[in-house]
């Protein structure tokens, strides 16, 4: 599950390269992301989802894990590691001197922090006491927009190879342009999101909404690039929530084939990027 999230996050950060005439889609390392937001929230009736077209033929969606419970135990300690990356021209490059921090969702208190070296690598070790960690990652660096990273479930084991994107102001502005020439409001936030199924595959044909509502919901096409004419996710399962209100508990939710995905809350900040994913439930953690 978390592997798909981290891969998609890097892909999302690389979308500006194809838009400038580079390769078709971005790359992405494996692994999963750090401590996570665990709270599941019901889908608010006030935020109906957009009617979705069915997934393309030949792309089955595995949703049988919907009713499986989340794990209630965890390894102690857990280690979370990865690389902070940005875009330079058409290339992804590591960010030296970036600060990566794990924080508790409940009170934003710092769990552990690390600073990246020349290779952009970071490693965070946290005691769990045998219980899942409910937390999120932040990445900051001079000249970059801050990134918040919220997996949809608690972390229960070691996670590695996480690619964490840091975008410049120009890169973020370009993402809005290629999303249908949406005018970015610097007083609002941006959410990058991927939808996956129980088998960790990106889900086509899913619809996504948030409460409070985003100014624009733009779905990625089959190549992952924003498609202003799409009304559901493409083969990459990627969604861009643009001009999102600042909120401590913005709820992201979705559905596919009439079946709801697991809603959860993230925090959004002005002029920041928040990244997360939607999935049926906690299978394959």
C-alpha positions as CSV (number, residue, x, y, z in Angstrom):
1,X,0.0,0.0,0.0
2,X,2.5,2.6,1.1
3,X,4.9,1.6,-1.7
4,X,2.3,2.8,-4.2
5,X,1.8,6.0,-2.3
6,X,5.5,6.9,-2.3
7,X,5.9,6.0,-6.0
8,X,3.0,8.1,-6.9
9,X,4.2,11.1,-4.9
10,X,7.5,11.1,-6.8
11,X,5.6,10.7,-10.1
12,X,3.5,13.7,-9.2
13,X,6.6,15.8,-8.5
14,X,7.9,14.7,-11.9
15,X,4.8,15.6,-13.9
16,X,6.3,18.9,-15.0
17,X,9.1,17.2,-16.9
18,X,6.7,15.5,-19.4
19,X,4.9,18.8,-19.7
20,X,8.1,20.5,-20.8
21,X,8.7,17.8,-23.4
22,X,10.6,15.2,-21.4
23,X,9.9,11.6,-20.7
24,X,6.4,10.3,-20.5
25,X,6.1,9.7,-16.8
26,X,8.2,10.1,-13.8
27,X,10.1,7.4,-12.0
28,X,9.9,6.5,-8.4
29,X,11.5,4.5,-5.7
30,X,9.9,1.8,-3.8
31,X,9.3,1.7,-0.1
32,X,6.6,3.3,1.9
33,X,6.3,6.4,3.8
34,X,6.6,7.2,7.4
35,X,4.3,7.3,10.3
36,X,0.8,7.9,9.2
37,X,-2.5,9.4,9.8
38,X,-4.6,6.5,11.0
39,X,-8.0,8.1,11.7
40,X,-10.7,6.9,9.4
41,X,-13.6,9.3,8.9
42,X,-17.0,8.7,7.3
43,X,-17.6,10.3,4.0
44,X,-19.6,13.5,4.7
45,X,-22.9,13.7,2.9
46,X,-22.2,17.3,2.1
47,X,-19.4,16.4,-0.3
48,X,-20.9,14.1,-3.0
49,X,-18.4,12.5,-5.4
50,X,-18.4,13.2,-9.1
51,X,-20.1,10.5,-11.2
52,X,-17.4,8.2,-12.5
53,X,-17.0,6.3,-15.7
54,X,-16.3,2.6,-15.2
55,X,-12.6,1.5,-15.2
56,X,-11.2,0.6,-18.6
57,X,-11.7,-3.1,-19.7
58,X,-8.8,-5.3,-18.6
59,X,-8.2,-3.3,-15.4
60,X,-9.9,-5.3,-12.6
61,X,-10.1,-3.5,-9.2
62,X,-9.4,-5.6,-6.1
63,X,-11.6,-4.2,-3.3
64,X,-12.2,-7.4,-1.2
65,X,-10.1,-6.2,1.7
66,X,-12.7,-3.4,2.6
67,X,-13.7,-4.9,5.9
68,X,-10.3,-6.0,7.1
69,X,-9.2,-4.4,10.4
70,X,-6.2,-2.2,10.8
71,X,-3.2,-3.8,12.6
72,X,-3.1,-3.1,16.3
73,X,0.5,-4.0,17.0
74,X,3.8,-2.8,15.6
75,X,7.5,-3.6,15.6
76,X,9.6,-1.6,18.1
77,X,11.4,0.4,17.0
78,X,10.5,1.2,13.4
79,X,12.9,2.8,10.9
80,X,11.7,5.0,8.0
81,X,14.2,6.0,5.3
82,X,14.2,7.5,1.8
83,X,15.5,10.3,-0.4
84,X,14.3,13.9,-0.8
85,X,14.2,14.8,-4.5
86,X,13.4,17.8,-6.6
87,X,13.2,18.7,-10.3
88,X,16.1,20.3,-12.1
89,X,15.3,20.8,-15.8
90,X,14.1,17.4,-16.9
91,X,15.9,15.5,-14.1
92,X,15.1,14.4,-10.6
93,X,18.0,15.3,-8.3
94,X,18.6,14.8,-4.5
95,X,18.2,17.7,-2.2
96,X,21.0,18.3,0.3
97,X,20.3,20.0,3.6
98,X,16.6,19.3,3.6
99,X,15.0,18.6,7.0
100,X,12.7,15.6,7.3
101,X,10.7,15.3,10.4
102,X,8.1,12.8,11.8
103,X,5.4,14.5,13.9
104,X,2.5,13.2,15.9
105,X,-0.9,13.8,14.2
106,X,-2.6,14.5,17.5
107,X,-0.5,17.5,18.6
108,X,2.2,18.1,15.9
109,X,4.9,17.2,18.4
110,X,8.2,16.1,16.9
111,X,9.0,12.4,17.1
112,X,12.4,12.4,15.3
113,X,14.1,14.5,12.6
114,X,17.1,14.1,10.2
115,X,18.9,16.3,7.7
116,X,19.7,15.0,4.2
117,X,23.3,14.7,2.9
118,X,24.6,15.2,-0.6
119,X,22.7,12.1,-1.7
120,X,19.4,13.4,-0.3
121,X,19.0,10.4,2.0
122,X,17.3,10.5,5.4
123,X,16.6,7.8,8.1
124,X,14.3,8.2,11.0
125,X,14.0,5.7,13.9
126,X,11.1,5.9,16.3
127,X,10.1,3.8,19.3
128,X,6.5,2.5,19.1
129,X,6.0,0.7,22.4
130,X,4.5,-2.1,20.2
131,X,1.7,0.1,19.0
132,X,1.1,1.6,15.5
133,X,2.4,5.1,15.0
134,X,-0.1,7.8,14.1
135,X,2.1,10.5,12.6
136,X,3.1,12.2,9.4
137,X,6.3,13.5,7.6
138,X,7.3,17.0,6.7
139,X,10.1,17.9,4.4
140,X,11.5,21.5,4.2
141,X,14.4,23.1,2.4
142,X,15.6,26.5,1.4
143,X,14.0,27.6,-1.8
144,X,11.3,24.9,-1.8
145,X,7.7,24.7,-0.8
146,X,7.2,22.6,2.3
147,X,5.8,19.1,1.8
148,X,3.6,17.1,4.2
149,X,3.3,13.4,3.7
150,X,0.3,11.5,5.1
151,X,0.0,7.7,4.4
152,X,-3.6,6.5,5.0
153,X,-2.8,4.0,7.7
154,X,-0.6,3.7,10.8
155,X,3.0,2.6,10.4
156,X,3.6,-0.9,11.9
157,X,7.0,-2.0,10.5
158,X,10.2,-0.7,8.9
159,X,9.7,1.3,5.7
160,X,12.4,2.2,3.2
161,X,13.1,3.7,-0.2
162,X,10.7,6.6,0.3
163,X,11.0,9.3,-2.4
164,X,9.9,12.6,-0.9
165,X,9.3,15.5,-3.4
166,X,10.2,19.1,-2.7
167,X,8.8,21.5,-5.3
168,X,10.0,25.0,-6.1
169,X,7.5,27.8,-6.4
170,X,7.9,27.7,-10.2
171,X,7.4,24.0,-10.4
172,X,4.2,24.2,-8.3
173,X,2.9,27.0,-10.5
174,X,3.5,25.0,-13.6
175,X,1.6,22.1,-12.2
176,X,-1.4,24.4,-11.9
177,X,-0.9,25.6,-15.5
178,X,-0.8,22.1,-17.0
179,X,-3.9,21.1,-14.9
180,X,-6.1,23.3,-17.1
181,X,-4.5,26.7,-16.5
182,X,-5.9,26.8,-13.0
183,X,-4.8,30.1,-11.2
184,X,-3.0,29.1,-8.0
185,X,-3.9,31.0,-4.9
186,X,-0.9,31.2,-2.6
187,X,-3.2,31.5,0.4
188,X,-4.5,28.0,-0.2
189,X,-2.9,24.5,-0.3
190,X,-2.3,21.7,-2.8
191,X,-3.0,18.0,-2.3
192,X,-1.4,15.2,-4.4
193,X,-3.2,11.9,-4.1
194,X,-3.1,8.4,-5.5
195,X,-6.0,5.8,-5.3
196,X,-5.0,2.1,-4.9
197,X,-6.8,-1.2,-4.5
198,X,-6.1,-4.1,-2.1
199,X,-3.4,-5.5,-4.3
200,X,-1.4,-2.2,-4.3
201,X,-2.4,-1.4,-7.9
202,X,-3.4,2.2,-8.9
203,X,-7.1,2.4,-9.5
204,X,-8.7,3.7,-12.7
205,X,-12.3,5.0,-12.6
206,X,-12.2,6.3,-9.0
207,X,-13.6,9.7,-8.0
208,X,-12.3,11.8,-5.2
209,X,-13.5,14.7,-3.1
210,X,-12.5,16.6,0.0
211,X,-14.2,18.4,2.9
212,X,-13.8,21.3,2.8
213,X,-14.0,21.3,-1.0
214,X,-10.9,21.9,-3.2
215,X,-11.1,24.8,-5.7
216,X,-10.5,22.2,-8.4
217,X,-10.2,18.4,-8.6
218,X,-8.1,17.4,-11.6
219,X,-7.6,13.7,-12.5
220,X,-4.4,12.4,-14.0
221,X,-4.8,10.7,-17.3
222,X,-3.4,7.2,-18.1
223,X,0.1,8.8,-18.4
224,X,-0.2,10.5,-15.0
225,X,-0.4,14.0,-16.4
226,X,-3.2,16.2,-15.3
227,X,-6.2,16.0,-17.7
228,X,-8.7,18.8,-17.2
229,X,-11.3,16.9,-19.2
230,X,-11.2,13.7,-17.1
231,X,-13.9,12.9,-14.6
232,X,-12.2,9.9,-12.9
233,X,-8.7,8.6,-12.3
234,X,-6.7,7.1,-15.1
235,X,-4.4,4.1,-15.1
236,X,-1.9,5.8,-12.6
237,X,-4.7,6.5,-10.0
238,X,-3.4,10.1,-9.5
239,X,-5.6,13.0,-8.5
240,X,-4.6,16.7,-8.0
241,X,-6.7,18.7,-5.5
242,X,-5.9,22.4,-6.2
243,X,-6.5,25.5,-4.2
244,X,-7.5,23.5,-1.1
245,X,-8.7,25.4,2.0
246,X,-6.3,25.5,4.9
247,X,-7.6,23.0,7.4
248,X,-6.3,20.9,10.3
249,X,-8.7,18.1,9.5
250,X,-9.3,18.2,5.7
251,X,-11.0,14.9,4.9
252,X,-10.2,13.1,1.7
253,X,-12.6,10.5,0.4
254,X,-13.4,8.6,-2.7
255,X,-15.2,5.7,-4.3
256,X,-14.8,3.3,-7.2
257,X,-17.5,1.1,-8.8
258,X,-19.9,2.5,-6.2
259,X,-17.8,1.2,-3.3
260,X,-16.4,3.8,-0.8
261,X,-12.7,4.0,-0.1
262,X,-11.3,4.6,3.4
263,X,-11.7,8.3,4.2
264,X,-9.1,10.0,6.4
265,X,-8.0,13.4,7.5
266,X,-4.9,15.4,6.6
267,X,-3.7,18.9,7.4
268,X,-3.2,21.5,4.7
269,X,-1.3,24.8,4.9
270,X,-1.1,27.8,2.6
271,X,1.6,27.6,-0.1
272,X,2.4,24.0,0.9
273,X,2.0,20.6,-0.7
274,X,0.2,17.8,1.1
275,X,0.5,14.2,-0.2
276,X,-1.5,11.1,0.7
277,X,-3.5,8.2,-0.8
278,X,-6.8,6.5,-0.7
279,X,-7.4,2.8,-0.4
280,X,-10.1,0.3,0.6
281,X,-8.6,-0.7,3.9
282,X,-5.4,-1.9,5.6
283,X,-4.6,-5.0,3.5
284,X,-1.0,-5.9,2.8
285,X,0.5,-3.4,5.2
